[in-house]
Amino acid sequence: MVKEHVRAIMNEGLSQTINMCVTSLNINRDEAQGVLDWVSRSDSAAEVFVTETDGDITGFLVLEWLGTRWNRIVEIGLIAVIPKYRRSFAAN
């Protein structure tokens, strides 16, 4: 049985997420590393969430919080899913 879930990214998922940026989004490795390093800083206005299937990261989403106080909105910065898992995730 395939077990899927979504969680905030931790350091152990960073290299898999960078590889996904390079292969799925054609972003060069240094740029992907820079974006994910910025997001992982405590003072950034962004978060990364990953989907995991059977313990492997199969997709990710970067959310950027724009604005201040009451007028904050969220924007999707980057999003990628390994082709094999596209259109197959269903939340439990």
N, CA, C and O atoms as CSV, one atom per row, in Angstrom:
chain,resi,resn,atom,element,x,y,z
A,1,MET,N,N,0.840,-1.184,0.000
A,1,MET,CA,C,0.000,0.000,0.000
A,1,MET,C,C,0.882,1.243,0.000
A,1,MET,O,O,1.843,1.318,0.765
A,2,VAL,N,N,0.568,2.211,-0.844
A,2,VAL,CA,C,1.314,3.458,-0.924
A,2,VAL,C,C,0.853,4.388,0.187
A,2,VAL,O,O,-0.341,4.640,0.351
A,3,LYS,N,N,1.810,4.890,0.943
A,3,LYS,CA,C,1.485,5.814,2.018
A,3,LYS,C,C,2.019,7.192,1.635
A,3,LYS,O,O,3.216,7.355,1.397
A,4,GLU,N,N,1.121,8.187,1.576
A,4,GLU,CA,C,1.491,9.542,1.170
A,4,GLU,C,C,1.180,10.507,2.292
A,4,GLU,O,O,0.236,10.296,3.053
A,5,HIS,N,N,1.972,11.571,2.400
A,5,HIS,CA,C,1.619,12.669,3.281
A,5,HIS,C,C,2.391,13.919,2.895
A,5,HIS,O,O,3.368,13.864,2.149
A,6,VAL,N,N,1.930,15.042,3.419
A,6,VAL,CA,C,2.533,16.343,3.154
A,6,VAL,C,C,3.110,16.850,4.459
A,6,VAL,O,O,2.493,16.712,5.515
A,7,ARG,N,N,4.309,17.444,4.385
A,7,ARG,CA,C,4.936,18.007,5.580
A,7,ARG,C,C,5.823,19.171,5.189
A,7,ARG,O,O,6.186,19.327,4.023
A,8,ALA,N,N,6.170,19.992,6.177
A,8,ALA,CA,C,7.136,21.058,5.947
A,8,ALA,C,C,8.499,20.405,5.722
A,8,ALA,O,O,8.797,19.352,6.285
A,9,ILE,N,N,9.308,21.038,4.901
A,9,ILE,CA,C,10.611,20.450,4.571
A,9,ILE,C,C,11.559,20.556,5.766
A,9,ILE,O,O,11.524,21.519,6.531
A,10,MET,N,N,12.381,19.563,5.894
A,10,MET,CA,C,13.450,19.545,6.886
A,10,MET,C,C,14.759,19.404,6.109
A,10,MET,O,O,14.740,19.143,4.906
A,11,ASN,N,N,15.871,19.572,6.775
A,11,ASN,CA,C,17.174,19.498,6.103
A,11,ASN,C,C,17.402,18.185,5.367
A,11,ASN,O,O,18.086,18.165,4.344
A,12,GLU,N,N,16.834,17.078,5.874
A,12,GLU,CA,C,17.084,15.791,5.233
A,12,GLU,C,C,16.429,15.683,3.864
A,12,GLU,O,O,16.803,14.808,3.083
A,13,GLY,N,N,15.474,16.530,3.551
A,13,GLY,CA,C,14.824,16.483,2.251
A,13,GLY,C,C,15.352,17.503,1.270
A,13,GLY,O,O,14.888,17.563,0.131
A,14,LEU,N,N,16.305,18.298,1.686
A,14,LEU,CA,C,16.794,19.397,0.856
A,14,LEU,C,C,17.465,18.908,-0.425
A,14,LEU,O,O,17.194,19.454,-1.495
A,15,SER,N,N,18.323,17.909,-0.353
A,15,SER,CA,C,19.041,17.465,-1.554
A,15,SER,C,C,18.087,16.834,-2.567
A,15,SER,O,O,18.253,17.036,-3.770
A,16,GLN,N,N,17.086,16.070,-2.105
A,16,GLN,CA,C,16.098,15.499,-3.028
A,16,GLN,C,C,15.295,16.603,-3.702
A,16,GLN,O,O,14.986,16.511,-4.890
A,17,THR,N,N,14.955,17.654,-2.946
A,17,THR,CA,C,14.175,18.761,-3.494
A,17,THR,C,C,14.996,19.538,-4.515
A,17,THR,O,O,14.469,19.949,-5.548
A,18,ILE,N,N,16.274,19.743,-4.238
A,18,ILE,CA,C,17.152,20.424,-5.203
A,18,ILE,C,C,17.249,19.601,-6.476
A,18,ILE,O,O,17.182,20.155,-7.573
A,19,ASN,N,N,17.406,18.295,-6.352
A,19,ASN,CA,C,17.467,17.430,-7.543
A,19,ASN,C,C,16.184,17.532,-8.357
A,19,ASN,O,O,16.232,17.520,-9.587
A,20,MET,N,N,15.042,17.633,-7.691
A,20,MET,CA,C,13.763,17.757,-8.387
A,20,MET,C,C,13.689,19.095,-9.142
A,20,MET,O,O,13.148,19.150,-10.247
A,21,CYS,N,N,14.230,20.172,-8.549
A,21,CYS,CA,C,14.277,21.474,-9.232
A,21,CYS,C,C,15.082,21.355,-10.522
A,21,CYS,O,O,14.682,21.872,-11.565
A,22,VAL,N,N,16.205,20.678,-10.439
A,22,VAL,CA,C,17.096,20.549,-11.590
A,22,VAL,C,C,16.459,19.697,-12.676
A,22,VAL,O,O,16.480,20.075,-13.847
A,23,THR,N,N,15.889,18.545,-12.304
A,23,THR,CA,C,15.368,17.631,-13.321
A,23,THR,C,C,13.980,18.000,-13.825
A,23,THR,O,O,13.716,17.887,-15.022
A,24,SER,N,N,13.084,18.441,-12.939
A,24,SER,CA,C,11.702,18.720,-13.347
A,24,SER,C,C,11.500,20.139,-13.851
A,24,SER,O,O,10.686,20.374,-14.745
A,25,LEU,N,N,12.241,21.092,-13.278
A,25,LEU,CA,C,12.014,22.493,-13.623
A,25,LEU,C,C,13.140,23.100,-14.463
A,25,LEU,O,O,13.057,24.264,-14.856
A,26,ASN,N,N,14.179,22.331,-14.738
A,26,ASN,CA,C,15.338,22.804,-15.501
A,26,ASN,C,C,15.979,24.050,-14.882
A,26,ASN,O,O,16.454,24.932,-15.598
A,27,ILE,N,N,15.989,24.114,-13.557
A,27,ILE,CA,C,16.668,25.196,-12.835
A,27,ILE,C,C,18.073,24.707,-12.543
A,27,ILE,O,O,18.265,23.549,-12.171
A,28,ASN,N,N,19.081,25.601,-12.712
A,28,ASN,CA,C,20.426,25.115,-12.427
A,28,ASN,C,C,20.594,24.879,-10.932
A,28,ASN,O,O,19.922,25.503,-10.109
A,29,ARG,N,N,21.493,23.977,-10.600
A,29,ARG,CA,C,21.670,23.519,-9.223
A,29,ARG,C,C,21.983,24.657,-8.253
A,29,ARG,O,O,21.441,24.684,-7.148
A,30,ASP,N,N,22.844,25.594,-8.644
A,30,ASP,CA,C,23.207,26.704,-7.754
A,30,ASP,C,C,22.009,27.594,-7.445
A,30,ASP,O,O,21.835,28.037,-6.310
A,31,GLU,N,N,21.180,27.855,-8.460
A,31,GLU,CA,C,19.985,28.681,-8.250
A,31,GLU,C,C,18.994,27.969,-7.332
A,31,GLU,O,O,18.433,28.584,-6.425
A,32,ALA,N,N,18.781,26.680,-7.566
A,32,ALA,CA,C,17.871,25.910,-6.713
A,32,ALA,C,C,18.373,25.885,-5.278
A,32,ALA,O,O,17.592,26.053,-4.341
A,33,GLN,N,N,19.673,25.677,-5.104
A,33,GLN,CA,C,20.268,25.670,-3.765
A,33,GLN,C,C,20.065,27.023,-3.092
A,33,GLN,O,O,19.736,27.085,-1.907
A,34,GLY,N,N,20.263,28.110,-3.846
A,34,GLY,CA,C,20.085,29.458,-3.294
A,34,GLY,C,C,18.665,29.724,-2.848
A,34,GLY,O,O,18.449,30.278,-1.770
A,35,VAL,N,N,17.683,29.336,-3.665
A,35,VAL,CA,C,16.274,29.540,-3.311
A,35,VAL,C,C,15.926,28.752,-2.057
A,35,VAL,O,O,15.310,29.290,-1.136
A,36,LEU,N,N,16.315,27.489,-2.015
A,36,LEU,CA,C,15.961,26.655,-0.871
A,36,LEU,C,C,16.725,27.059,0.392
A,36,LEU,O,O,16.205,26.915,1.498
A,37,ASP,N,N,17.954,27.563,0.237
A,37,ASP,CA,C,18.681,28.098,1.400
A,37,ASP,C,C,17.963,29.323,1.950
A,37,ASP,O,O,17.821,29.474,3.164
A,38,TRP,N,N,17.506,30.210,1.042
A,38,TRP,CA,C,16.782,31.409,1.477
A,38,TRP,C,C,15.497,31.025,2.215
A,38,TRP,O,O,15.192,31.583,3.269
A,39,VAL,N,N,14.761,30.089,1.670
A,39,VAL,CA,C,13.502,29.668,2.277
A,39,VAL,C,C,13.736,29.052,3.652
A,39,VAL,O,O,12.936,29.255,4.565
A,40,SER,N,N,14.815,28.308,3.806
A,40,SER,CA,C,15.057,27.616,5.070
A,40,SER,C,C,15.540,28.546,6.183
A,40,SER,O,O,15.572,28.148,7.348
A,41,ARG,N,N,15.915,29.776,5.839
A,41,ARG,CA,C,16.309,30.737,6.885
A,41,ARG,C,C,15.092,31.122,7.704
A,41,ARG,O,O,13.987,31.234,7.172
A,42,SER,N,N,15.292,31.323,8.985
A,42,SER,CA,C,14.168,31.617,9.879
A,42,SER,C,C,13.528,32.965,9.593
A,42,SER,O,O,12.360,33.166,9.924
A,43,ASP,N,N,14.265,33.905,8.981
A,43,ASP,CA,C,13.702,35.230,8.737
A,43,ASP,C,C,13.078,35.383,7.345
A,43,ASP,O,O,12.635,36.475,6.989
A,44,SER,N,N,13.037,34.302,6.551
A,44,SER,CA,C,12.437,34.415,5.218
A,44,SER,C,C,10.917,34.395,5.340
A,44,SER,O,O,10.362,33.906,6.324
A,45,ALA,N,N,10.267,34.929,4.334
A,45,ALA,CA,C,8.800,34.963,4.307
A,45,ALA,C,C,8.291,33.869,3.384
A,45,ALA,O,O,7.383,34.094,2.584
A,46,ALA,N,N,8.882,32.676,3.498
A,46,ALA,CA,C,8.507,31.577,2.615
A,46,ALA,C,C,8.619,30.253,3.375
A,46,ALA,O,O,9.307,30.147,4.390
A,47,GLU,N,N,7.920,29.257,2.848
A,47,GLU,CA,C,7.954,27.913,3.418
A,47,GLU,C,C,7.965,26.909,2.280
A,47,GLU,O,O,7.440,27.177,1.199
A,48,VAL,N,N,8.563,25.760,2.524
A,48,VAL,CA,C,8.561,24.669,1.550
A,48,VAL,C,C,7.835,23.487,2.168
A,48,VAL,O,O,8.105,23.099,3.305
A,49,PHE,N,N,6.910,22.922,1.403
A,49,PHE,CA,C,6.208,21.714,1.808
A,49,PHE,C,C,6.540,20.635,0.789
A,49,PHE,O,O,6.662,20.908,-0.405
A,50,VAL,N,N,6.683,19.410,1.274
A,50,VAL,CA,C,6.976,18.293,0.382
A,50,VAL,C,C,5.898,17.232,0.528
A,50,VAL,O,O,5.278,17.095,1.583
A,51,THR,N,N,5.684,16.480,-0.554
A,51,THR,CA,C,4.855,15.281,-0.474
A,51,THR,C,C,5.816,14.106,-0.431
A,51,THR,O,O,6.825,14.079,-1.136
A,52,GLU,N,N,5.491,13.156,0.394
A,52,GLU,CA,C,6.284,11.941,0.500
A,52,GLU,C,C,5.398,10.749,0.184
A,52,GLU,O,O,4.242,10.692,0.602
A,53,THR,N,N,5.945,9.810,-0.549
A,53,THR,CA,C,5.255,8.563,-0.852
A,53,THR,C,C,6.195,7.429,-0.474
A,53,THR,O,O,7.291,7.303,-1.019
A,54,ASP,N,N,5.759,6.625,0.448
A,54,ASP,CA,C,6.581,5.523,0.956
A,54,ASP,C,C,7.972,6.006,1.377
A,54,ASP,O,O,8.965,5.318,1.141
A,55,GLY,N,N,8.043,7.179,1.996
A,55,GLY,CA,C,9.301,7.705,2.533
A,55,GLY,C,C,10.153,8.487,1.562
A,55,GLY,O,O,11.157,9.065,1.976
A,56,ASP,N,N,9.797,8.534,0.277
A,56,ASP,CA,C,10.560,9.296,-0.720
A,56,ASP,C,C,9.834,10.586,-1.051
A,56,ASP,O,O,8.608,10.600,-1.167
A,57,ILE,N,N,10.584,11.672,-1.204
A,57,ILE,CA,C,9.985,12.949,-1.590
A,57,ILE,C,C,9.587,12.853,-3.057
A,57,ILE,O,O,10.413,12.560,-3.922
A,58,THR,N,N,8.305,13.105,-3.323
A,58,THR,CA,C,7.777,12.972,-4.684
A,58,THR,C,C,7.312,14.296,-5.271
A,58,THR,O,O,6.975,14.363,-6.453
A,59,GLY,N,N,7.290,15.350,-4.459
A,59,GLY,CA,C,6.894,16.659,-4.940
A,59,GLY,C,C,7.175,17.714,-3.891
A,59,GLY,O,O,7.397,17.400,-2.722
A,60,PHE,N,N,7.165,18.973,-4.317
A,60,PHE,CA,C,7.355,20.062,-3.368
A,60,PHE,C,C,6.639,21.316,-3.834
A,60,PHE,O,O,6.271,21.452,-5.001
A,61,LEU,N,N,6.455,22.221,-2.894
A,61,LEU,CA,C,5.764,23.481,-3.139
A,61,LEU,C,C,6.427,24.555,-2.288
A,61,LEU,O,O,6.576,24.383,-1.078
A,62,VAL,N,N,6.827,25.668,-2.911
A,62,VAL,CA,C,7.375,26.809,-2.180
A,62,VAL,C,C,6.286,27.863,-2.106
A,62,VAL,O,O,5.794,28.323,-3.137
A,63,LEU,N,N,5.903,28.250,-0.888
A,63,LEU,CA,C,4.920,29.310,-0.678
A,63,LEU,C,C,5.643,30.550,-0.182
A,63,LEU,O,O,6.426,30.479,0.765
A,64,GLU,N,N,5.383,31.691,-0.820
A,64,GLU,CA,C,5.972,32.961,-0.414
A,64,GLU,C,C,4.877,33.859,0.135
A,64,GLU,O,O,3.869,34.099,-0.530
A,65,TRP,N,N,5.079,34.355,1.358
A,65,TRP,CA,C,4.109,35.242,1.999
A,65,TRP,C,C,4.446,36.675,1.626
A,65,TRP,O,O,5.523,37.167,1.963
A,66,LEU,N,N,3.535,37.351,0.931
A,66,LEU,CA,C,3.744,38.721,0.462
A,66,LEU,C,C,2.873,39.682,1.269
A,66,LEU,O,O,1.806,39.303,1.752
A,67,GLY,N,N,3.323,40.910,1.412
A,67,GLY,CA,C,2.547,41.907,2.143
A,67,GLY,C,C,2.894,41.896,3.615
A,67,GLY,O,O,3.794,41.184,4.059
A,68,THR,N,N,2.164,42.697,4.356
A,68,THR,CA,C,2.400,42.807,5.793
A,68,THR,C,C,1.080,42.790,6.542
A,68,THR,O,O,0.042,43.188,6.014
A,69,ARG,N,N,1.136,42.337,7.744
A,69,ARG,CA,C,0.004,42.307,8.666
A,69,ARG,C,C,-1.279,41.818,8.029
A,69,ARG,O,O,-1.331,40.684,7.553
A,70,TRP,N,N,-2.319,42.643,8.006
A,70,TRP,CA,C,-3.656,42.235,7.580
A,70,TRP,C,C,-3.785,42.002,6.081
A,70,TRP,O,O,-4.728,41.339,5.650
A,71,ASN,N,N,-2.874,42.522,5.278
A,71,ASN,CA,C,-3.030,42.366,3.825
A,71,ASN,C,C,-2.057,41.337,3.240
A,71,ASN,O,O,-1.677,41.448,2.074
A,72,ARG,N,N,-1.652,40.343,4.028
A,72,ARG,CA,C,-0.752,39.304,3.526
A,72,ARG,C,C,-1.490,38.352,2.583
A,72,ARG,O,O,-2.639,37.976,2.813
A,73,ILE,N,N,-0.797,37.986,1.534
A,73,ILE,CA,C,-1.296,36.974,0.610
A,73,ILE,C,C,-0.175,35.959,0.392
A,73,ILE,O,O,0.986,36.227,0.702
A,74,VAL,N,N,-0.525,34.823,-0.129
A,74,VAL,CA,C,0.480,33.803,-0.400
A,74,VAL,C,C,0.581,33.590,-1.908
A,74,VAL,O,O,-0.418,33.622,-2.627
A,75,GLU,N,N,1.803,33.372,-2.362
A,75,GLU,CA,C,2.064,33.136,-3.778
A,75,GLU,C,C,2.863,31.842,-3.905
A,75,GLU,O,O,3.750,31.575,-3.094
A,76,ILE,N,N,2.552,31.049,-4.910
A,76,ILE,CA,C,3.324,29.838,-5.161
A,76,ILE,C,C,4.591,30.253,-5.895
A,76,ILE,O,O,4.538,30.787,-7.003
A,77,GLY,N,N,5.732,29.998,-5.258
A,77,GLY,CA,C,7.020,30.350,-5.853
A,77,GLY,C,C,7.500,29.289,-6.829
A,77,GLY,O,O,7.800,29.596,-7.983
A,78,LEU,N,N,7.574,28.057,-6.382
A,78,LEU,CA,C,7.967,26.915,-7.208
A,78,LEU,C,C,7.072,25.742,-6.850
A,78,LEU,O,O,6.613,25.620,-5.714
A,79,ILE,N,N,6.830,24.891,-7.815
A,79,ILE,CA,C,6.078,23.666,-7.554
A,79,ILE,C,C,6.561,22.610,-8.542
A,79,ILE,O,O,6.753,22.887,-9.726
A,80,ALA,N,N,6.753,21.398,-8.034
A,80,ALA,CA,C,7.161,20.301,-8.913
A,80,ALA,C,C,6.712,18.981,-8.313
A,80,ALA,O,O,6.661,18.820,-7.094
A,81,VAL,N,N,6.387,18.040,-9.190
A,81,VAL,CA,C,6.019,16.685,-8.800
A,81,VAL,C,C,6.712,15.740,-9.776
A,81,VAL,O,O,6.713,15.977,-10.984
A,82,ILE,N,N,7.294,14.679,-9.253
A,82,ILE,CA,C,7.915,13.670,-10.112
A,82,ILE,C,C,6.835,13.158,-11.071
A,82,ILE,O,O,5.729,12.847,-10.629
A,83,PRO,N,N,7.130,13.064,-12.372
A,83,PRO,CA,C,6.103,12.686,-13.360
A,83,PRO,C,C,5.282,11.454,-12.991
A,83,PRO,O,O,4.072,11.439,-13.219
A,84,LYS,N,N,5.892,10.445,-12.439
A,84,LYS,CA,C,5.190,9.216,-12.073
A,84,LYS,C,C,4.041,9.464,-11.095
A,84,LYS,O,O,3.067,8.711,-11.086
A,85,TYR,N,N,4.144,10.519,-10.265
A,85,TYR,CA,C,3.153,10.777,-9.223
A,85,TYR,C,C,2.195,11.923,-9.557
A,85,TYR,O,O,1.326,12.245,-8.746
A,86,ARG,N,N,2.329,12.532,-10.706
A,86,ARG,CA,C,1.430,13.635,-11.066
A,86,ARG,C,C,0.000,13.128,-11.176
A,86,ARG,O,O,-0.250,12.048,-11.710
A,87,ARG,N,N,-0.934,13.923,-10.663
A,87,ARG,CA,C,-2.377,13.621,-10.681
A,87,ARG,C,C,-2.737,12.349,-9.914
A,87,ARG,O,O,-3.775,11.742,-10.177
A,88,SER,N,N,-1.896,11.946,-8.976
A,88,SER,CA,C,-2.214,10.711,-8.253
A,88,SER,C,C,-2.316,10.907,-6.749
A,88,SER,O,O,-2.670,9.957,-6.050
A,89,PHE,N,N,-2.025,12.087,-6.212
A,89,PHE,CA,C,-2.020,12.293,-4.775
A,89,PHE,C,C,-3.446,12.539,-4.276
A,89,PHE,O,O,-4.179,13.359,-4.829
A,90,ALA,N,N,-3.811,11.833,-3.250
A,90,ALA,CA,C,-5.103,12.053,-2.602
A,90,ALA,C,C,-4.854,12.131,-1.111
A,90,ALA,O,O,-4.315,11.194,-0.522
A,91,ALA,N,N,-5.240,13.233,-0.491
A,91,ALA,CA,C,-5.025,13.419,0.940
A,91,ALA,C,C,-5.812,12.391,1.731
A,91,ALA,O,O,-6.948,12.060,1.389
A,92,ASN,N,N,-5.201,11.897,2.780
A,92,ASN,CA,C,-5.873,10.923,3.647
A,92,ASN,C,C,-6.562,11.612,4.784
A,92,ASN,O,O,-7.182,10.954,5.620
